[in-house]
Amino acid sequence: MNLVNDLEATLLLAIGLSAKRGPVDLPAIMAAVDLSPGALAAEFKLTDAFQRLATHGLIVASAQGLALSDIGQEILAAQPKKAATPELRIERLKATLTDYHASGDDEPIAITVEQVRAAISSHRAGIRAPAKNMLLPKKPQPEADKRTGPWRKGKGPMRGKRKP
């Protein structure tokens, strides 16, 4: 690929993260793109990045959604698993994509700007929705005092009164 920008590398990485078990829809991809700080760009730039990755044969579309092609999976598998920073990982992926030369032009994916805009808005609406975090431990409930007797205030026959 010639002149790879950060968005294409981030998008390829996001599709690889979100499509581990099969093809995924656009809101799931936008959620994975949003993991990189400041990566959600203008809708037309994302649409162009989808088109470039598809025409170079790195992503494929199916009825269930988008997924990495075999070549895209090989490129991501060749990347080191751990990097010092996410920016370094994206830079390494950009260098690999710059060296990649497609064998032929594949057909572009029919993703419109409106579809990308709807996916971003549904992702952002999901972020704003209040959700209960089930992973946090429950706060301990205060235990009732099990000791009862006449020496306890308000309990027993003397009801907290002292003897004269």
C-alpha positions as CSV (number, residue, x, y, z in Angstrom):
1,M,0.0,0.0,0.0
2,N,1.2,3.5,-0.7
3,L,1.1,6.2,1.9
4,V,-0.6,4.5,4.8
5,N,-2.1,6.8,7.4
6,D,-2.7,6.1,11.1
7,L,-6.4,5.7,10.6
8,E,-6.0,2.7,8.3
9,A,-3.6,1.0,10.7
10,T,-5.9,1.7,13.6
11,L,-8.9,0.4,11.7
12,L,-7.2,-2.8,10.7
13,L,-6.1,-3.3,14.3
14,A,-9.6,-2.6,15.5
15,I,-11.2,-5.1,13.1
16,G,-8.7,-7.6,14.2
17,L,-9.6,-7.0,17.9
18,S,-13.4,-7.0,17.4
19,A,-13.6,-9.9,14.8
20,K,-11.8,-12.6,16.7
21,R,-14.7,-15.0,16.7
22,G,-16.2,-14.0,13.3
23,P,-17.5,-11.1,11.3
24,V,-18.8,-8.1,13.3
25,D,-21.0,-5.1,12.6
26,L,-19.9,-1.5,12.4
27,P,-20.8,-0.4,15.9
28,A,-18.5,-3.1,17.4
29,I,-15.7,-1.9,15.1
30,M,-16.3,1.7,16.1
31,A,-16.1,0.6,19.8
32,A,-12.7,-1.0,19.1
33,V,-11.5,2.0,17.2
34,D,-12.5,4.2,20.2
35,L,-10.0,2.3,22.4
36,S,-7.2,4.3,20.7
37,P,-7.4,7.8,22.1
38,G,-8.5,10.3,19.4
39,A,-8.9,7.6,16.7
40,L,-12.6,8.3,15.9
41,A,-12.2,10.6,13.0
42,A,-14.6,12.2,10.5
43,E,-17.0,9.8,8.9
44,F,-15.7,10.3,5.4
45,K,-12.1,9.5,6.4
46,L,-13.3,6.3,8.0
47,T,-15.2,5.4,4.9
48,D,-12.2,6.0,2.8
49,A,-10.1,3.9,5.1
50,F,-12.6,1.0,4.8
51,Q,-12.5,1.3,1.0
52,R,-8.7,1.3,0.8
53,L,-8.4,-1.7,3.1
54,A,-11.0,-3.6,1.1
55,T,-9.5,-2.8,-2.3
56,H,-6.1,-4.0,-1.1
57,G,-7.7,-7.3,0.1
58,L,-7.1,-6.8,3.8
59,I,-10.8,-6.9,4.9
60,V,-13.8,-8.7,3.5
61,A,-17.5,-8.2,3.9
62,S,-20.1,-10.9,4.4
63,A,-23.8,-11.0,5.4
64,Q,-22.8,-11.1,9.1
65,G,-20.5,-8.0,8.9
66,L,-16.8,-7.3,8.3
67,A,-13.8,-9.5,9.0
68,L,-10.1,-9.7,8.2
69,S,-9.1,-11.5,5.1
70,D,-6.4,-14.2,5.3
71,I,-3.8,-11.7,4.3
72,G,-5.0,-9.3,7.0
73,Q,-4.8,-12.0,9.6
74,E,-1.3,-12.9,8.6
75,I,-0.2,-9.2,8.8
76,L,-1.6,-8.9,12.3
77,A,-0.2,-12.2,13.4
78,A,3.3,-11.1,12.3
79,Q,3.1,-8.1,14.6
80,P,4.6,-8.4,18.1
81,K,2.0,-9.0,20.7
82,K,3.3,-6.5,23.2
83,A,4.5,-3.1,22.4
84,A,5.7,-0.3,24.7
85,T,2.8,2.0,23.7
86,P,-0.2,1.7,21.5
87,E,1.3,4.4,19.2
88,L,4.4,2.2,18.7
89,R,2.2,-0.7,17.8
90,I,0.3,1.4,15.2
91,E,3.6,2.7,13.8
92,R,4.9,-0.9,13.3
93,L,1.7,-1.9,11.6
94,K,1.9,1.2,9.3
95,A,5.5,0.2,8.3
96,T,4.2,-3.4,7.5
97,L,1.3,-2.0,5.5
98,T,3.6,0.3,3.6
99,D,5.7,-2.7,2.5
100,Y,2.6,-4.7,1.6
101,H,1.8,-4.8,-2.2
102,A,-1.6,-6.2,-3.2
103,S,-1.6,-8.8,-5.9
104,G,-4.7,-7.3,-7.5
105,D,-7.6,-4.9,-6.9
106,D,-10.4,-6.5,-4.9
107,E,-13.8,-5.1,-5.0
108,P,-14.6,-2.3,-2.6
109,I,-17.0,-2.6,0.3
110,A,-20.3,-0.8,0.1
111,I,-20.1,1.3,3.3
112,T,-21.6,4.7,3.2
113,V,-20.9,7.8,5.3
114,E,-24.4,7.5,6.8
115,Q,-23.7,4.0,7.9
116,V,-20.5,5.0,9.6
117,R,-22.2,8.0,11.2
118,A,-25.0,5.8,12.5
119,A,-22.4,3.3,13.9
120,I,-20.5,6.1,15.7
121,S,-23.7,7.6,17.2
122,S,-25.0,4.2,18.4
123,H,-21.6,3.5,20.0
124,R,-21.6,6.9,21.7
125,A,-25.2,6.4,22.9
126,G,-24.1,3.1,24.4
127,I,-21.3,4.8,26.3
128,R,-23.7,7.4,27.8
129,A,-26.2,4.8,28.9
130,P,-25.9,3.9,32.6
131,A,-24.8,0.4,33.2
132,K,-24.4,-1.6,36.3
133,N,-20.9,-3.0,36.7
134,M,-21.2,-6.6,37.8
135,L,-17.5,-7.0,38.3
136,L,-17.2,-4.7,41.3
137,P,-17.5,-6.4,44.7
138,K,-20.6,-5.6,46.7
139,K,-20.3,-3.3,49.7
140,P,-20.6,-5.1,53.0
141,Q,-24.0,-4.7,54.6
142,P,-23.9,-3.5,58.2
143,E,-24.7,-6.5,60.5
144,A,-27.4,-6.2,63.0
145,D,-26.3,-6.4,66.6
146,K,-27.2,-10.0,67.6
147,R,-26.7,-9.4,71.3
148,T,-29.9,-8.6,73.2
149,G,-30.6,-8.3,76.8
150,P,-31.6,-5.9,79.5
151,W,-28.3,-4.1,79.4
152,R,-28.9,-2.9,75.8
153,K,-30.6,0.4,75.5
154,G,-34.2,0.2,74.5
155,K,-34.4,-3.6,74.7
156,G,-35.5,-5.9,77.5
157,P,-37.7,-5.3,80.4
158,M,-35.9,-2.3,81.7
159,R,-36.0,-0.4,78.4
160,G,-32.7,1.4,78.9
161,K,-33.5,2.8,82.3
162,R,-31.0,2.6,85.1
163,K,-31.7,1.2,88.5
164,P,-31.8,3.7,91.3
